[in-house]
C-alpha cells in the first residue's frame, strides 16, 4: 500500500466527481471516549472491514463511533468538533461539511493523519476545510444529514 494517493491527488478526484456536491451537518450525537496511552495503536474496523489505523499520541482521544468502531483524534480536533460532557462522554458540535458520492474502483489515499484510507464505490468523499477523507456509505447518514442551505 505504498502507492497511496496524496491529499492533493484525492482533492483532484473530488473535483472530477460528476455528481453534485452537497452540504451536510453533523447530527447531534453522544459518544464515548477515552484518553489514549502513549503510542497506542488503534485499528478502525466497520462491518468487519478495516478502515484505517493510527498510532495515538499520549493525550489523544479515542472515540467510539456509531458502529462501535474506535478512531483517534487530536485534542485540537476534539475541541473544534465536540463538546466534552464528562470524563466518559462527549457530544458532537453542529459542523458542516461538503461531500460527494464516489463511484469507481477502490482507491487508496493518505488521510490527513498520514495513514492509508480506502475509498470504495458508493462511499462519501468528504471535504472538511482543507482535508479530505471518506465515510462508509452505510455509516454516513447515521452521522450527517443534508442541509437545504449552505
C-alpha positions in Angstrom: 0.0 0.0 0.0 2.9 2.3 -0.6 1.3 3.7 -3.8 -1.3 5.7 -1.8 -2.7 8.9 -3.4 -1.9 12.1 -1.6 -4.4 14.6 -0.2 -3.8 16.7 -3.4 -4.5 13.7 -5.6 -7.7 13.0 -3.8 -8.7 16.7 -4.0 -8.4 16.5 -7.8 -10.5 13.3 -7.8 -13.1 15.1 -5.6 -13.3 17.9 -8.2 -13.7 15.4 -11.1 -16.7 13.6 -9.5 -19.6 14.4 -11.6 -22.4 14.3 -9.0 -23.4 17.4 -7.1 -21.5 18.5 -4.1 -23.9 18.7 -1.2 -23.6 20.3 2.2 -24.3 18.2 5.3 -24.3 18.9 9.0 -23.3 16.6 11.8 -26.2 15.1 13.7 -26.3 15.7 17.5 -24.7 12.5 18.9 -23.4 11.5 22.3 -20.3 9.3 22.0 -18.0 7.6 24.4 -14.3 8.5 24.6 -11.2 7.7 26.5 -7.7 9.3 26.6 -5.0 7.3 24.8 -2.0 5.8 26.3 1.4 6.5 24.7 1.9 5.0 21.3 -1.4 3.1 21.4 -2.3 1.6 18.0 -5.9 1.9 17.0 -7.3 0.0 14.1 -10.7 1.3 12.9 -13.0 -1.5 11.7 -16.5 -1.0 10.4 -18.7 -4.0 9.5 -15.7 -6.3 9.7 -13.6 -4.2 7.2 -10.5 -2.4 8.2 -11.0 1.3 7.5 -7.7 2.7 8.7 -5.2 2.5 11.5 -3.5 5.2 13.6 -1.0 5.4 16.4 -2.3 7.6 19.1 -0.1 10.0 21.0 -0.4 10.2 24.8 -3.3 12.5 25.5 -5.1 12.0 22.2 -8.7 11.0 22.3 -10.0 7.6 21.3 -13.6 7.9 20.2 -16.2 5.1 20.0 -18.3 5.8 16.9 -21.8 4.9 15.9 -20.7 1.4 14.7 -18.7 0.8 18.0 -15.5 1.5 15.9 -12.7 3.3 17.5 -10.8 6.2 16.0 -8.1 8.6 17.1 -8.5 12.4 17.3 -6.1 15.1 18.5 -7.0 17.4 21.3 -7.4 20.3 18.8 -9.8 18.3 16.6 -11.9 17.3 19.6 -12.1 20.9 20.8 -13.1 22.0 17.3 -15.7 19.3 16.6 -17.0 18.1 20.0 -18.1 19.3 23.5 -16.9 17.3 26.4 -19.8 16.3 28.6 -17.8 14.5 31.4 -14.9 12.1 31.7 -16.6 9.4 29.6 -18.8 11.1 27.0 -18.7 13.9 24.5 -21.2 15.4 22.1 -20.9 16.4 18.5 -21.0 20.1 17.5 -23.0 21.0 14.5 -20.3 21.3 12.0 -20.9 21.5 8.2 -19.0 19.5 5.6 -19.3 19.1 1.8 -19.4 15.6 0.3 -19.9 13.7 -2.9 -20.7 10.1 -3.5 -17.7 8.3 -5.1 -18.3 5.9 -8.0 -15.4 3.7 -9.2 -12.8 1.2 -8.3 -11.2 1.1 -4.9 -8.6 3.8 -4.3 -6.1 4.1 -1.5 -5.1 7.5 -0.3 -3.3 9.1 2.6 -5.7 10.6 5.1 -4.7 13.9 6.7 -3.4 11.9 9.8 -0.9 10.2 7.4 -2.5 6.7 7.4 -3.9 4.9 4.4 -7.6 5.0 3.8 -9.6 3.0 1.2 -12.3 4.8 -0.8 -14.9 2.3 -2.2 -17.7 2.6 -4.7 -20.7 4.3 -3.0 -18.7 5.8 -0.2 -18.9 9.5 0.6 -15.8 11.5 -0.1 -15.8 14.4 2.4 -14.3 17.8 2.1 -13.8 19.4 5.5 -11.9 22.6 5.4 -8.6 21.6 3.8 -8.8 17.9 4.4 -10.4 15.0 2.5 -11.5 11.7 4.0 -14.1 9.0 3.3 -17.0 7.8 5.2 -18.5 4.4 4.6 -21.8 4.5 2.7 -23.6 2.5 5.4 -22.5 4.9 8.1 -22.7 8.3 6.6 -26.4 9.1 7.3 -26.0 7.9 10.9 -23.6 10.8 11.3 -24.8 13.5 8.9 -28.0 15.0 7.4 -28.4 17.1 4.4 -29.0 20.8 4.7 -31.1 22.9 2.4 -28.9 26.0 2.8 -25.1 26.4 2.7 
